Amino acid sequence: MQKITIAIDGHSSCGKSTLAKDLARELNYVYVDSGAMYRAVTYYAIQNGLISNGDLDQIALINALNDLNITFQKSADAVHPEVFLNGQNVESKIRGLEVSNYVSTVAAIQEVREFLVEQQRQMGENGGVVMDGRDIGSVVFPNAELKIFLTADTDIRAERRFKELTGKGEDVDLQAIKENLIKRDHLDTTRKESPLKQTEDAVVIDNTHLSKAEQLLLLKQLVADRSVTI
Ligand code: CDP
């Protein structure tokens, strides 16, 4: 079967990454978590004192971008590729609430987006890629053969993220997670640069009541349909 490009966009914490990872593994495609790249830049800003009292030093961050080397590598004991920042595995560090609280501010900066979108396009230039994010079908790969817009009920999304973080031993508050999701969705959909939006050619999937296995099956069917029609 011909290898296609699959773009999965949607709201915060609705399981895009889980679906994209499962699909990439089944199809033997490359998986790229574009959100992890925005999270890695945000982590860098926090670590390097570019955020103080809630204020981000945008100019300093833009000037530092060329010092950032973001890669995905699969460790021997990991199932999926993990994100590395300047050679350091930051996979677990970028998932916490501190990064989540600033990532949408960082992701709204045009220069940050240009820097990361160029790398994302290179990662997917040979096709056979599943990439998830907010602007993949609209900006990164507008010609993707399959575009998915994923969403789910806000309470369900907050509960899923709560379980994910507590499962990793983090001490988190469900209400704080829910507020973060609502805030990020607002910032992501209303920003000037590449806002999250549903493209006309995207297939909309609400996975509130779908299991992981059910959504994967649905996706595999869509991929099979697209692959025979191109
Ligand atoms: O996993 P979750 O849905 O919580 O978020 P993520 O995919 O890790 O993305 C984190 C944040 O990065 C989003 O809230 C967006 O602000 C930003 N992002 C973006 O602007 N464009 C992308 N292609 C991916 C993420």
py3Dmol code that shows the C-alpha trace and the ligand (Angstrom):
import py3Dmol

protein = """\
ATOM      1  CA  MET A   1       0.000   0.000   0.000  1.00  0.00           C
ATOM      2  CA  GLN A   2       1.253   3.496  -0.828  1.00  0.00           C
ATOM      3  CA  LYS A   3       2.528   5.466   2.163  1.00  0.00           C
ATOM      4  CA  ILE A   4       0.544   8.623   2.795  1.00  0.00           C
ATOM      5  CA  THR A   5       0.805  11.663   5.081  1.00  0.00           C
ATOM      6  CA  ILE A   6      -1.617  11.698   8.004  1.00  0.00           C
ATOM      7  CA  ALA A   7      -2.352  14.912   9.925  1.00  0.00           C
ATOM      8  CA  ILE A   8      -4.139  14.680  13.274  1.00  0.00           C
ATOM      9  CA  ASP A   9      -5.204  18.003  14.785  1.00  0.00           C
ATOM     10  CA  GLY A  10      -7.560  18.813  17.592  1.00  0.00           C
ATOM     11  CA  HIS A  11      -8.201  20.099  21.076  1.00  0.00           C
ATOM     12  CA  SER A  12      -5.869  19.719  24.036  1.00  0.00           C
ATOM     13  CA  SER A  13      -5.595  16.303  25.598  1.00  0.00           C
ATOM     14  CA  CYS A  14      -8.152  14.505  23.490  1.00  0.00           C
ATOM     15  CA  GLY A  15      -5.851  11.582  22.767  1.00  0.00           C
ATOM     16  CA  LYS A  16      -4.236  12.753  19.530  1.00  0.00           C
ATOM     17  CA  SER A  17      -0.832  11.458  20.542  1.00  0.00           C
ATOM     18  CA  THR A  18      -2.140   8.080  21.685  1.00  0.00           C
ATOM     19  CA  LEU A  19      -4.008   7.617  18.432  1.00  0.00           C
ATOM     20  CA  ALA A  20      -1.128   8.874  16.295  1.00  0.00           C
ATOM     21  CA  LYS A  21       1.397   6.620  18.061  1.00  0.00           C
ATOM     22  CA  ASP A  22      -0.814   3.527  17.778  1.00  0.00           C
ATOM     23  CA  LEU A  23      -1.493   4.217  14.126  1.00  0.00           C
ATOM     24  CA  ALA A  24       2.165   4.831  13.272  1.00  0.00           C
ATOM     25  CA  ARG A  25       3.148   1.576  14.952  1.00  0.00           C
ATOM     26  CA  GLU A  26       0.460  -0.415  13.109  1.00  0.00           C
ATOM     27  CA  LEU A  27       1.343   1.093   9.730  1.00  0.00           C
ATOM     28  CA  ASN A  28       5.083   1.186  10.318  1.00  0.00           C
ATOM     29  CA  TYR A  29       5.039   4.960   9.745  1.00  0.00           C
ATOM     30  CA  VAL A  30       7.140   7.670  11.394  1.00  0.00           C
ATOM     31  CA  TYR A  31       5.341   9.363  14.289  1.00  0.00           C
ATOM     32  CA  VAL A  32       5.999  13.038  15.052  1.00  0.00           C
ATOM     33  CA  ASP A  33       4.557  14.681  18.162  1.00  0.00           C
ATOM     34  CA  SER A  34       4.694  18.344  17.119  1.00  0.00           C
ATOM     35  CA  GLY A  35       3.309  19.427  20.510  1.00  0.00           C
ATOM     36  CA  ALA A  36       6.381  17.925  22.170  1.00  0.00           C
ATOM     37  CA  MET A  37       8.514  20.330  20.128  1.00  0.00           C
ATOM     38  CA  TYR A  38       6.564  23.378  21.397  1.00  0.00           C
ATOM     39  CA  ARG A  39       6.783  21.897  24.890  1.00  0.00           C
ATOM     40  CA  ALA A  40      10.568  21.449  24.555  1.00  0.00           C
ATOM     41  CA  VAL A  41      11.002  25.111  23.568  1.00  0.00           C
ATOM     42  CA  THR A  42       8.864  26.108  26.570  1.00  0.00           C
ATOM     43  CA  TYR A  43      10.920  23.896  28.877  1.00  0.00           C
ATOM     44  CA  TYR A  44      14.078  25.582  27.567  1.00  0.00           C
ATOM     45  CA  ALA A  45      12.582  29.013  28.314  1.00  0.00           C
ATOM     46  CA  ILE A  46      11.713  27.994  31.884  1.00  0.00           C
ATOM     47  CA  GLN A  47      15.097  26.365  32.515  1.00  0.00           C
ATOM     48  CA  ASN A  48      16.999  29.360  31.201  1.00  0.00           C
ATOM     49  CA  GLY A  49      15.148  31.963  33.249  1.00  0.00           C
ATOM     50  CA  LEU A  50      13.318  33.454  30.257  1.00  0.00           C
ATOM     51  CA  ILE A  51      10.020  33.312  32.148  1.00  0.00           C
ATOM     52  CA  SER A  52       9.834  35.261  35.392  1.00  0.00           C
ATOM     53  CA  ASN A  53       6.731  36.226  37.361  1.00  0.00           C
ATOM     54  CA  GLY A  54       4.655  34.754  34.548  1.00  0.00           C
ATOM     55  CA  ASP A  55       6.228  36.997  31.893  1.00  0.00           C
ATOM     56  CA  LEU A  56       8.062  35.518  28.924  1.00  0.00           C
ATOM     57  CA  ASP A  57      11.066  37.338  27.466  1.00  0.00           C
ATOM     58  CA  GLN A  58      10.057  36.818  23.832  1.00  0.00           C
ATOM     59  CA  ILE A  59      13.059  38.562  22.292  1.00  0.00           C
ATOM     60  CA  ALA A  60      15.532  36.486  24.314  1.00  0.00           C
ATOM     61  CA  LEU A  61      13.699  33.287  23.355  1.00  0.00           C
ATOM     62  CA  ILE A  62      13.670  34.188  19.661  1.00  0.00           C
ATOM     63  CA  ASN A  63      17.414  34.955  19.833  1.00  0.00           C
ATOM     64  CA  ALA A  64      18.071  31.605  21.509  1.00  0.00           C
ATOM     65  CA  LEU A  65      16.145  29.477  19.001  1.00  0.00           C
ATOM     66  CA  ASN A  66      19.194  28.537  16.960  1.00  0.00           C
ATOM     67  CA  ASP A  67      20.794  27.066  20.107  1.00  0.00           C
ATOM     68  CA  LEU A  68      17.954  24.554  20.386  1.00  0.00           C
ATOM     69  CA  ASN A  69      18.384  21.113  18.929  1.00  0.00           C
ATOM     70  CA  ILE A  70      15.167  19.102  19.228  1.00  0.00           C
ATOM     71  CA  THR A  71      15.210  15.469  18.149  1.00  0.00           C
ATOM     72  CA  PHE A  72      13.142  12.322  18.614  1.00  0.00           C
ATOM     73  CA  GLN A  73      14.976   9.161  19.619  1.00  0.00           C
ATOM     74  CA  LYS A  74      13.771   5.751  20.619  1.00  0.00           C
ATOM     75  CA  SER A  75      15.561   4.448  23.707  1.00  0.00           C
ATOM     76  CA  ALA A  76      16.145   0.699  23.855  1.00  0.00           C
ATOM     77  CA  ASP A  77      13.490   0.207  26.570  1.00  0.00           C
ATOM     78  CA  ALA A  78      10.914   2.674  25.181  1.00  0.00           C
ATOM     79  CA  VAL A  79       7.983   1.706  22.937  1.00  0.00           C
ATOM     80  CA  HIS A  80       7.785   5.088  21.191  1.00  0.00           C
ATOM     81  CA  PRO A  81      10.313   7.781  20.269  1.00  0.00           C
ATOM     82  CA  GLU A  82      11.010  10.328  23.013  1.00  0.00           C
ATOM     83  CA  VAL A  83      11.899  13.981  22.735  1.00  0.00           C
ATOM     84  CA  PHE A  84      15.458  15.189  23.339  1.00  0.00           C
ATOM     85  CA  LEU A  85      16.529  18.781  23.843  1.00  0.00           C
ATOM     86  CA  ASN A  86      20.207  19.442  23.159  1.00  0.00           C
ATOM     87  CA  GLY A  87      21.005  15.781  23.773  1.00  0.00           C
ATOM     88  CA  GLN A  88      19.008  15.474  27.005  1.00  0.00           C
ATOM     89  CA  ASN A  89      15.889  13.276  27.242  1.00  0.00           C
ATOM     90  CA  VAL A  90      13.159  15.715  28.364  1.00  0.00           C
ATOM     91  CA  GLU A  91      10.165  13.487  27.592  1.00  0.00           C
ATOM     92  CA  SER A  92       8.783  13.357  31.130  1.00  0.00           C
ATOM     93  CA  LYS A  93       9.847  16.904  32.080  1.00  0.00           C
ATOM     94  CA  ILE A  94       7.795  18.534  29.320  1.00  0.00           C
ATOM     95  CA  ARG A  95       4.484  16.882  30.254  1.00  0.00           C
ATOM     96  CA  GLY A  96       3.924  18.540  33.631  1.00  0.00           C
ATOM     97  CA  LEU A  97       1.595  21.429  34.402  1.00  0.00           C
ATOM     98  CA  GLU A  98       4.367  24.049  34.553  1.00  0.00           C
ATOM     99  CA  VAL A  99       5.209  23.590  30.875  1.00  0.00           C
ATOM    100  CA  SER A 100       1.496  23.194  30.027  1.00  0.00           C
ATOM    101  CA  ASN A 101       0.790  26.559  31.631  1.00  0.00           C
ATOM    102  CA  TYR A 102       3.187  28.441  29.328  1.00  0.00           C
ATOM    103  CA  VAL A 103       3.284  26.381  26.150  1.00  0.00           C
ATOM    104  CA  SER A 104       0.400  28.117  24.373  1.00  0.00           C
ATOM    105  CA  THR A 105       2.043  31.515  24.958  1.00  0.00           C
ATOM    106  CA  VAL A 106       5.291  30.216  23.468  1.00  0.00           C
ATOM    107  CA  ALA A 107       3.429  28.546  20.581  1.00  0.00           C
ATOM    108  CA  ALA A 108       1.762  31.828  19.641  1.00  0.00           C
ATOM    109  CA  ILE A 109       5.132  33.399  18.693  1.00  0.00           C
ATOM    110  CA  GLN A 110       5.553  33.548  14.926  1.00  0.00           C
ATOM    111  CA  GLU A 111       9.343  32.957  14.979  1.00  0.00           C
ATOM    112  CA  VAL A 112       8.956  29.883  17.179  1.00  0.00           C
ATOM    113  CA  ARG A 113       6.387  28.465  14.770  1.00  0.00           C
ATOM    114  CA  GLU A 114       8.518  29.148  11.687  1.00  0.00           C
ATOM    115  CA  PHE A 115      11.515  27.500  13.362  1.00  0.00           C
ATOM    116  CA  LEU A 116       9.558  24.351  14.264  1.00  0.00           C
ATOM    117  CA  VAL A 117       7.353  24.078  11.165  1.00  0.00           C
ATOM    118  CA  GLU A 118      10.439  23.953   8.939  1.00  0.00           C
ATOM    119  CA  GLN A 119      11.778  20.999  10.944  1.00  0.00           C
ATOM    120  CA  GLN A 120       8.377  19.283  10.945  1.00  0.00           C
ATOM    121  CA  ARG A 121       8.163  19.526   7.166  1.00  0.00           C
ATOM    122  CA  GLN A 122      11.630  17.973   6.844  1.00  0.00           C
ATOM    123  CA  MET A 123      10.622  15.110   9.132  1.00  0.00           C
ATOM    124  CA  GLY A 124       7.618  14.339   6.948  1.00  0.00           C
ATOM    125  CA  GLU A 125       9.046  15.061   3.512  1.00  0.00           C
ATOM    126  CA  ASN A 126       9.193  11.405   2.467  1.00  0.00           C
ATOM    127  CA  GLY A 127       5.586  10.595   3.426  1.00  0.00           C
ATOM    128  CA  GLY A 128       4.703   7.627   5.616  1.00  0.00           C
ATOM    129  CA  VAL A 129       4.284   9.979   8.549  1.00  0.00           C
ATOM    130  CA  VAL A 130       1.647  10.522  11.219  1.00  0.00           C
ATOM    131  CA  MET A 131       1.987  13.950  12.819  1.00  0.00           C
ATOM    132  CA  ASP A 132      -0.283  15.355  15.498  1.00  0.00           C
ATOM    133  CA  GLY A 133      -0.746  18.946  16.623  1.00  0.00           C
ATOM    134  CA  ARG A 134      -2.884  22.006  15.944  1.00  0.00           C
ATOM    135  CA  ASP A 135      -1.831  23.239  12.497  1.00  0.00           C
ATOM    136  CA  ILE A 136      -0.663  20.072  10.778  1.00  0.00           C
ATOM    137  CA  GLY A 137      -3.520  19.818   8.259  1.00  0.00           C
ATOM    138  CA  SER A 138      -3.818  23.593   7.836  1.00  0.00           C
ATOM    139  CA  VAL A 139      -0.184  24.765   7.684  1.00  0.00           C
ATOM    140  CA  VAL A 140       2.479  22.054   7.993  1.00  0.00           C
ATOM    141  CA  PHE A 141       1.014  19.557   5.495  1.00  0.00           C
ATOM    142  CA  PRO A 142      -1.942  21.223   3.734  1.00  0.00           C
ATOM    143  CA  ASN A 143      -1.737  18.471   1.078  1.00  0.00           C
ATOM    144  CA  ALA A 144      -1.887  15.574   3.555  1.00  0.00           C
ATOM    145  CA  GLU A 145      -3.929  12.727   2.087  1.00  0.00           C
ATOM    146  CA  LEU A 146      -5.740  12.160   5.374  1.00  0.00           C
ATOM    147  CA  LYS A 147      -6.644  14.882   7.860  1.00  0.00           C
ATOM    148  CA  ILE A 148      -8.333  14.139  11.156  1.00  0.00           C
ATOM    149  CA  PHE A 149      -9.854  16.675  13.538  1.00  0.00           C
ATOM    150  CA  LEU A 150     -10.122  15.013  16.931  1.00  0.00           C
ATOM    151  CA  THR A 151     -12.168  16.275  19.823  1.00  0.00           C
ATOM    152  CA  ALA A 152     -13.865  15.036  23.009  1.00  0.00           C
ATOM    153  CA  ASP A 153     -15.902  16.291  25.938  1.00  0.00           C
ATOM    154  CA  THR A 154     -13.868  18.621  28.217  1.00  0.00           C
ATOM    155  CA  ASP A 155     -14.509  16.687  31.451  1.00  0.00           C
ATOM    156  CA  ILE A 156     -13.480  13.425  29.825  1.00  0.00           C
ATOM    157  CA  ARG A 157     -10.320  15.050  28.471  1.00  0.00           C
ATOM    158  CA  ALA A 158      -9.425  16.425  31.911  1.00  0.00           C
ATOM    159  CA  GLU A 159      -9.989  13.010  33.506  1.00  0.00           C
ATOM    160  CA  ARG A 160      -7.806  11.295  30.910  1.00  0.00           C
ATOM    161  CA  ARG A 161      -4.933  13.737  31.461  1.00  0.00           C
ATOM    162  CA  PHE A 162      -5.392  13.452  35.255  1.00  0.00           C
ATOM    163  CA  LYS A 163      -5.073   9.657  35.022  1.00  0.00           C
ATOM    164  CA  GLU A 164      -2.052   9.938  32.732  1.00  0.00           C
ATOM    165  CA  LEU A 165      -0.187  12.278  35.107  1.00  0.00           C
ATOM    166  CA  THR A 166      -1.168  10.532  38.369  1.00  0.00           C
ATOM    167  CA  GLY A 167      -0.210   7.244  36.703  1.00  0.00           C
ATOM    168  CA  LYS A 168       3.294   8.690  36.363  1.00  0.00           C
ATOM    169  CA  GLY A 169       3.298   9.530  40.064  1.00  0.00           C
ATOM    170  CA  GLU A 170       2.618  13.264  39.666  1.00  0.00           C
ATOM    171  CA  ASP A 171       0.658  15.095  42.334  1.00  0.00           C
ATOM    172  CA  VAL A 172      -1.915  16.977  40.236  1.00  0.00           C
ATOM    173  CA  ASP A 173      -5.308  18.565  40.722  1.00  0.00           C
ATOM    174  CA  LEU A 174      -8.168  17.643  38.366  1.00  0.00           C
ATOM    175  CA  GLN A 175      -9.651  21.139  38.404  1.00  0.00           C
ATOM    176  CA  ALA A 176      -6.267  22.747  37.592  1.00  0.00           C
ATOM    177  CA  ILE A 177      -5.891  20.364  34.650  1.00  0.00           C
ATOM    178  CA  LYS A 178      -9.368  21.184  33.374  1.00  0.00           C
ATOM    179  CA  GLU A 179      -8.717  24.922  33.630  1.00  0.00           C
ATOM    180  CA  ASN A 180      -5.432  24.495  31.761  1.00  0.00           C
ATOM    181  CA  LEU A 181      -7.165  22.620  28.909  1.00  0.00           C
ATOM    182  CA  ILE A 182      -9.861  25.275  28.580  1.00  0.00           C
ATOM    183  CA  LYS A 183      -7.273  28.073  28.661  1.00  0.00           C
ATOM    184  CA  ARG A 184      -5.025  26.397  26.075  1.00  0.00           C
ATOM    185  CA  ASP A 185      -7.949  25.654  23.746  1.00  0.00           C
ATOM    186  CA  HIS A 186      -8.921  29.313  23.938  1.00  0.00           C
ATOM    187  CA  LEU A 187      -5.381  30.567  23.259  1.00  0.00           C
ATOM    188  CA  ASP A 188      -4.785  27.978  20.512  1.00  0.00           C
ATOM    189  CA  THR A 189      -8.008  28.753  18.629  1.00  0.00           C
ATOM    190  CA  THR A 190      -7.860  32.543  18.914  1.00  0.00           C
ATOM    191  CA  ARG A 191      -4.157  33.270  18.268  1.00  0.00           C
ATOM    192  CA  LYS A 192      -3.132  35.160  15.143  1.00  0.00           C
ATOM    193  CA  GLU A 193      -0.457  32.705  13.974  1.00  0.00           C
ATOM    194  CA  SER A 194      -1.770  29.371  12.650  1.00  0.00           C
ATOM    195  CA  PRO A 195      -4.725  29.004  15.010  1.00  0.00           C
ATOM    196  CA  LEU A 196      -6.240  25.584  15.639  1.00  0.00           C
ATOM    197  CA  LYS A 197      -9.072  25.191  13.182  1.00  0.00           C
ATOM    198  CA  GLN A 198     -10.905  22.426  11.452  1.00  0.00           C
ATOM    199  CA  THR A 199     -10.030  22.360   7.756  1.00  0.00           C
ATOM    200  CA  GLU A 200     -12.855  21.671   5.308  1.00  0.00           C
ATOM    201  CA  ASP A 201     -11.312  18.416   4.171  1.00  0.00           C
ATOM    202  CA  ALA A 202     -10.765  17.014   7.683  1.00  0.00           C
ATOM    203  CA  VAL A 203     -12.671  14.037   9.035  1.00  0.00           C
ATOM    204  CA  VAL A 204     -14.085  15.031  12.423  1.00  0.00           C
ATOM    205  CA  ILE A 205     -13.964  12.403  15.155  1.00  0.00           C
ATOM    206  CA  ASP A 206     -15.403  12.908  18.629  1.00  0.00           C
ATOM    207  CA  ASN A 207     -13.807  10.156  20.707  1.00  0.00           C
ATOM    208  CA  THR A 208     -15.661  10.871  23.976  1.00  0.00           C
ATOM    209  CA  HIS A 209     -17.297   7.452  23.813  1.00  0.00           C
ATOM    210  CA  LEU A 210     -14.708   5.577  21.757  1.00  0.00           C
ATOM    211  CA  SER A 211     -12.157   3.178  23.191  1.00  0.00           C
ATOM    212  CA  LYS A 212      -8.556   3.305  21.987  1.00  0.00           C
ATOM    213  CA  ALA A 213      -9.157   0.134  19.985  1.00  0.00           C
ATOM    214  CA  GLU A 214     -12.318   1.525  18.374  1.00  0.00           C
ATOM    215  CA  GLN A 215     -10.691   4.776  17.291  1.00  0.00           C
ATOM    216  CA  LEU A 216      -7.680   2.914  15.938  1.00  0.00           C
ATOM    217  CA  LEU A 217      -9.923   0.638  13.875  1.00  0.00           C
ATOM    218  CA  LEU A 218     -11.776   3.648  12.491  1.00  0.00           C
ATOM    219  CA  LEU A 219      -8.500   5.315  11.516  1.00  0.00           C
ATOM    220  CA  LYS A 220      -7.118   2.204   9.854  1.00  0.00           C
ATOM    221  CA  GLN A 221     -10.240   2.014   7.720  1.00  0.00           C
ATOM    222  CA  LEU A 222      -9.857   5.671   6.696  1.00  0.00           C
ATOM    223  CA  VAL A 223      -6.185   5.094   5.822  1.00  0.00           C
ATOM    224  CA  ALA A 224      -7.077   2.064   3.713  1.00  0.00           C
ATOM    225  CA  ASP A 225      -9.758   4.078   1.862  1.00  0.00           C
ATOM    226  CA  ARG A 226      -7.375   6.973   1.190  1.00  0.00           C
ATOM    227  CA  SER A 227      -4.513   4.718   0.133  1.00  0.00           C
ATOM    228  CA  VAL A 228      -6.544   3.062  -2.611  1.00  0.00           C
ATOM    229  CA  THR A 229      -7.973   6.306  -3.963  1.00  0.00           C
ATOM    230  CA  ILE A 230      -4.590   8.031  -4.520  1.00  0.00           C
TER     231      ILE A 230
END
"""
ligand_1 = """\
25
CDP
O -1.044 16.713 24.427
P -1.828 18.009 24.466
O -3.045 17.942 23.616
O -2.089 18.497 25.839
O -0.936 19.147 23.842
P 0.300 19.063 22.872
O -0.083 18.400 21.582
O 1.451 18.498 23.622
O 0.544 20.597 22.524
C 0.919 21.517 23.552
C 0.662 22.928 23.040
O 1.566 23.195 21.965
C -0.720 23.225 22.492
O -1.647 23.608 23.502
C -0.438 24.361 21.519
O -0.377 25.599 22.192
C 0.950 24.046 21.011
N 0.971 23.391 19.697
C 0.828 24.180 18.583
O 0.614 25.376 18.682
N 0.935 23.632 17.340
C 1.154 22.340 17.182
N 1.283 21.838 15.948
C 1.267 21.497 18.307
C 1.153 22.058 19.565
"""
view = py3Dmol.view(width=600, height=400)
view.addModel(protein, "pdb")
view.setStyle({"model": 0}, {"cartoon": {"style": "trace"}})
view.addModel(ligand_1, "xyz")
view.setStyle({"model": 1}, {"stick": {}})
view.zoomTo()
view.show()
